[in-house]
Amino acid sequence: MKIRIVASACVLVFSSSTLFAQGGDKLVFAPGEDDRFNWQSFEAFSSEHDLSGQQLTVFGPWLSEDEELFESIVAYFEEATGASVDYTGSDSFEQQIVIDAQAGSAPNVAVFPQPGLAANLASQGHLASLGSETADWVAENYAAGDSWAALGTYTGEDGTDAFYAFPYKADVKSLVWYVPENFEDAGYEVPETMEDLKALTEQIVAEGGTPWCIGLGSGGATGWPATDWVEDMMLRTQPPEIYDQWVANEIPFDDERVVGAIEEFGWFAKNPDFVAGGPEAVASTDFRDSPSGLFSFPPGCYMHRQASFIPSFFPEGSELGIDADFFYLPPYGEKDLGTPVLGAGTVFAITSDSEAARTFIEFLKTPIAHELWMAQSGFLTPHTGANPEAYGNEPLKKQGEILTEATTFRFDASDLMPGSIGAGAFWTGMVDYVGGKSAEQVAREIQNQWESIKE
């Protein structure tokens, strides 16, 4: 799996005056106030559900600030229904949920950051189906809805496919970061197609600059930033069905289409003129340090492709939208593949069925369950019924718009692959590739590793 990173750059801080106490619980926003929120959906949900005296247990990966944010949403579910919710977070969630499920002591609801793990538990009979109605609801109410419905659809113990996991809380990876002042000074414009992005890359070099900063270093996880690059390139060079076949190894890792996506990454990362420090620096530079060239004078680089968390490692005091900004990593204009978005996030599954668990999934469908977190920090949603004006700041709103304008969404491929591949051979293979091996050789070695775990 990819390392977990808590992003803090887009935090909206609330004063104590915004807290509203009712029924012993603290609600961040007073019900009925602030017209950004769909309070009608909250009132309608409350009028339809009475869970007084019932308890709901939820287990997930969130700790510290993320835990507090999730619990701020849970408070509204408790207020609406009268239920009592007990959330437990753990940095060993992936291991513990398997143990609990197999022991018959699972919580009512589990929050999975890895849909592949949820799929494994569904195949073993440890998840309860959420029903085709919920899958249909996701398809109809989320942008690129079929993508999200497919994300939660797995093969059950009986061998049939069903919808088991509700997507809630997303992250966007298809972003390129830059300093607006640097672009303005040089006369550069944000590219709208991949062809434009490549032309800009070449223009920057022609004018004596360095276009890109790329760093793959991450301790024992070194190499993972390159997998995001390759995944984005797969979505921009191949239809989403090919991406899915790649993830499932229905086409081999050394298929020419996968090799082509790796080489698309190499177009940027292996050209010594295109990347700060040359290819040698790409593998050795820590990903947390890699965007620093954006902020040097003169610029050490002009662009940095990374997910929404990276501002956490920008210089202290950097203001998004002014000191730094981002644009959507564009698709090829010559290819008819729409506007694909690579991302991650969490899916909610019922691991111990109950009325309260079913009702909680229904709560996650309401616009208010999204808007209340949107207004705080660290939350993006493809829910087209949620008010985009609820986002706590413009960078979050802009990322949210990227999600709702997507024609295809695909989850981080390496998180869906077997651990020894997605969090092993794929990582090291990308380091080897930047270090000089060919895309064909690296892809073949990864496929050989994949074959070995099937035996």
DARA-V739510 format. One record per residue. N is the residue number from 1. RES is the residue in one letter. SS is DSSP state (H for helix, E for strand, C for the rest). PSI is psi in whole degrees, -180 to 180 (* if undefined). Layout:
n;res;ss;psi
N;RES;SS;PSI
N;RES;SS;PSI
//
This chain:
n;res;ss;psi
1;M;C;158
2;K;C;151
3;I;C;149
4;R;C;133
5;I;C;130
6;V;C;115
7;A;C;135
8;S;C;1
9;A;C;-25
10;C;C;30
11;V;C;133
12;L;C;119
13;V;C;133
14;F;C;142
15;S;C;164
16;S;H;-22
17;S;H;-17
18;T;H;-9
19;L;C;140
20;F;E;120
21;A;E;131
22;Q;E;134
23;G;C;27
24;G;C;-13
25;D;E;154
26;K;E;120
27;L;E;132
28;V;C;-39
29;F;C;135
30;A;C;125
31;P;C;134
32;G;C;-17
33;E;C;157
34;D;C;103
35;D;C;6
36;R;C;-21
37;F;C;144
38;N;C;77
39;W;H;-23
40;Q;H;-38
41;S;H;-33
42;F;H;-46
43;E;H;-40
44;A;H;-42
45;F;H;-44
46;S;H;-39
47;S;H;-21
48;E;H;-10
49;H;C;126
50;D;C;109
51;L;C;29
52;S;C;129
53;G;C;-8
54;Q;C;149
55;Q;E;143
56;L;E;129
57;T;E;134
58;V;E;134
59;F;E;133
60;G;E;-173
61;P;C;-6
62;W;C;134
63;L;C;168
64;S;H;-125
65;E;H;-42
66;D;H;-38
67;E;H;-44
68;E;H;-40
69;L;H;-44
70;F;H;-42
71;E;H;-26
72;S;H;-28
73;I;H;-41
74;V;H;-34
75;A;H;-34
76;Y;H;-34
77;F;H;-43
78;E;H;-43
79;E;H;-40
80;A;H;-33
81;T;H;-21
82;G;C;1
83;A;C;161
84;S;E;127
85;V;E;131
86;D;E;106
87;Y;E;135
88;T;E;129
89;G;E;153
90;S;C;141
91;D;C;1
92;S;C;30
93;F;H;-47
94;E;H;-38
95;Q;H;-42
96;Q;H;-37
97;I;H;-33
98;V;H;-45
99;I;H;-47
100;D;H;-42
101;A;H;-44
102;Q;H;-25
103;A;H;-5
104;G;C;21
105;S;C;32
106;A;C;155
107;P;C;172
108;N;C;-44
109;V;E;136
110;A;E;141
111;V;E;109
112;F;E;122
113;P;C;-10
114;Q;C;101
115;P;H;-29
116;G;H;-37
117;L;H;-41
118;A;H;-40
119;A;H;-40
120;N;H;-44
121;L;H;-33
122;A;H;-40
123;S;H;-21
124;Q;C;2
125;G;C;19
126;H;C;-2
127;L;C;149
128;A;E;134
129;S;C;140
130;L;C;-5
131;G;C;153
132;S;H;-27
133;E;H;-39
134;T;H;-39
135;A;H;-43
136;D;H;-39
137;W;H;-45
138;V;H;-45
139;A;H;-33
140;E;H;-24
141;N;H;-8
142;Y;E;141
143;A;C;142
144;A;C;44
145;G;H;-35
146;D;H;-35
147;S;H;-44
148;W;H;-37
149;A;H;-40
150;A;H;-33
151;L;H;-31
152;G;C;9
153;T;E;123
154;Y;E;165
155;T;E;124
156;G;C;-178
157;E;C;-29
158;D;C;1
159;G;C;0
160;T;C;152
161;D;E;142
162;A;E;164
163;F;E;117
164;Y;C;-19
165;A;E;123
166;F;E;120
167;P;E;129
168;Y;E;120
169;K;E;110
170;A;E;162
171;D;E;149
172;V;E;132
173;K;C;-22
174;S;C;63
175;L;E;145
176;V;E;126
177;W;E;145
178;Y;E;168
179;V;C;113
180;P;H;-38
181;E;H;-38
182;N;H;-43
183;F;H;-44
184;E;H;-45
185;D;H;-37
186;A;H;-8
187;G;C;23
188;Y;C;148
189;E;C;152
190;V;C;125
191;P;C;146
192;E;C;-12
193;T;C;164
194;M;H;-35
195;E;H;-42
196;D;H;-39
197;L;H;-41
198;K;H;-38
199;A;H;-39
200;L;H;-42
201;T;H;-46
202;E;H;-35
203;Q;H;-43
204;I;H;-42
205;V;H;-44
206;A;H;-28
207;E;C;12
208;G;C;8
209;G;C;177
210;T;C;120
211;P;C;-43
212;W;E;146
213;C;C;126
214;I;C;132
215;G;C;130
216;L;C;-5
217;G;E;136
218;S;C;45
219;G;H;-129
220;G;H;-12
221;A;H;17
222;T;C;133
223;G;C;-21
224;W;H;-35
225;P;H;-30
226;A;H;-30
227;T;H;-35
228;D;H;-42
229;W;H;-50
230;V;H;-41
231;E;H;-44
232;D;H;-40
233;M;H;-32
234;M;H;-43
235;L;H;-20
236;R;H;-8
237;T;H;-16
238;Q;C;154
239;P;C;155
240;P;H;-27
241;E;H;-34
242;I;H;-40
243;Y;H;-46
244;D;H;-41
245;Q;H;-36
246;W;H;-47
247;V;H;-39
248;A;C;0
249;N;C;29
250;E;C;-24
251;I;C;144
252;P;C;157
253;F;C;-27
254;D;C;18
255;D;C;145
256;E;H;-28
257;R;H;-35
258;V;H;-44
259;V;H;-40
260;G;H;-39
261;A;H;-39
262;I;H;-42
263;E;H;-28
264;E;H;-41
265;F;H;-42
266;G;H;-27
267;W;H;-37
268;F;H;-45
269;A;H;-22
270;K;C;-1
271;N;C;117
272;P;C;-21
273;D;C;-21
274;F;C;-22
275;V;E;138
276;A;C;126
277;G;C;-7
278;G;H;175
279;P;H;-32
280;E;H;-39
281;A;H;-25
282;V;H;-48
283;A;H;-31
284;S;H;-20
285;T;C;130
286;D;E;138
287;F;C;-29
288;R;C;-28
289;D;C;-16
290;S;H;-30
291;P;H;0
292;S;H;-30
293;G;H;-22
294;L;H;-30
295;F;H;4
296;S;C;166
297;F;C;120
298;P;C;166
299;P;C;130
300;G;C;-21
301;C;C;167
302;Y;C;-19
303;M;E;152
304;H;E;117
305;R;E;119
306;Q;C;163
307;A;C;179
308;S;C;-14
309;F;C;-18
310;I;H;-26
311;P;H;-17
312;S;H;-20
313;F;H;12
314;F;C;164
315;P;C;142
316;E;C;135
317;G;C;-3
318;S;C;133
319;E;C;119
320;L;E;139
321;G;C;-19
322;I;C;-64
323;D;C;-26
324;A;E;152
325;D;E;-178
326;F;E;160
327;F;E;159
328;Y;E;130
329;L;C;111
330;P;C;158
331;P;C;170
332;Y;C;132
333;G;C;-28
334;E;C;-8
335;K;C;144
336;D;C;67
337;L;C;15
338;G;C;-149
339;T;C;83
340;P;E;147
341;V;E;130
342;L;E;138
343;G;E;-167
344;A;E;-165
345;G;E;-158
346;T;E;151
347;V;E;143
348;F;E;129
349;A;E;151
350;I;E;117
351;T;C;-12
352;S;C;104
353;D;C;143
354;S;C;165
355;E;H;-42
356;A;H;-38
357;A;H;-45
358;R;H;-41
359;T;H;-35
360;F;H;-40
361;I;H;-39
362;E;H;-37
363;F;H;-38
364;L;C;-14
365;K;C;-21
366;T;C;143
367;P;H;-37
368;I;H;-33
369;A;H;-24
370;H;H;-46
371;E;H;-37
372;L;H;-32
373;W;H;-35
374;M;H;-38
375;A;C;-8
376;Q;C;-100
377;S;C;159
378;G;C;25
379;F;C;128
380;L;E;152
381;T;C;144
382;P;C;5
383;H;E;113
384;T;C;-13
385;G;C;-9
386;A;C;142
387;N;C;115
388;P;H;-21
389;E;H;-10
390;A;H;-19
391;Y;C;141
392;G;C;-18
393;N;C;170
394;E;H;-40
395;P;H;-42
396;L;H;-42
397;K;H;-42
398;K;H;-40
399;Q;H;-38
400;G;H;-37
401;E;H;-35
402;I;H;-40
403;L;H;-46
404;T;H;-15
405;E;C;-3
406;A;C;141
407;T;C;-21
408;T;E;137
409;F;E;135
410;R;E;139
411;F;E;149
412;D;C;115
413;A;H;-41
414;S;H;-26
415;D;H;-14
416;L;H;-16
417;M;C;163
418;P;C;145
419;G;H;-40
420;S;H;-15
421;I;H;-64
422;G;H;-32
423;A;H;28
424;G;H;-91
425;A;H;-36
426;F;H;-45
427;W;H;-56
428;T;H;-33
429;G;H;-37
430;M;H;-34
431;V;H;-43
432;D;H;-38
433;Y;H;-49
434;V;H;-29
435;G;H;-9
436;G;C;-17
437;K;C;155
438;S;C;158
439;A;H;-39
440;E;H;-44
441;Q;H;-45
442;V;H;-46
443;A;H;-38
444;R;H;-41
445;E;H;-38
446;I;H;-42
447;Q;H;-39
448;N;H;-40
449;Q;H;-39
450;W;H;-41
451;E;H;-36
452;S;H;-30
453;I;H;-8
454;K;H;-17
455;E;C;*
//
